[in-house]
Amino acid sequence: MAEAEILKAELAEFVCGANDVIELKLVRDVNDIFDDTKIFRPEFTHQLFGQK
């Protein structure tokens, strides 16, 4: 069990909130692929990843 806590502490620097790192883009036209103004961040991601 101690090993799990050590590993958790070592990896803690790589943990971040999903709302801060996920960007979505709705592509309706081929030109939208390269249009960065179409990018948005979701307000809620807990439906995908849970509350933790």
C-alpha positions, 0 to 999 in steps of 0.5 A: 500500500505504501508503494501506491502512495509513493507512486501517487505522490510522484505522479501528482504533478501530472494531474490537472483538471479536465476543464483546463486542458480539453479543447473541442472543435465542431467541424461543419465544413472542411475549412473549419479544420484549420480555423482556431476560432472554432475551438472552445473549452467545455464548461462541464467534463465530469460527465466524461471523466467523473467528479475526481 
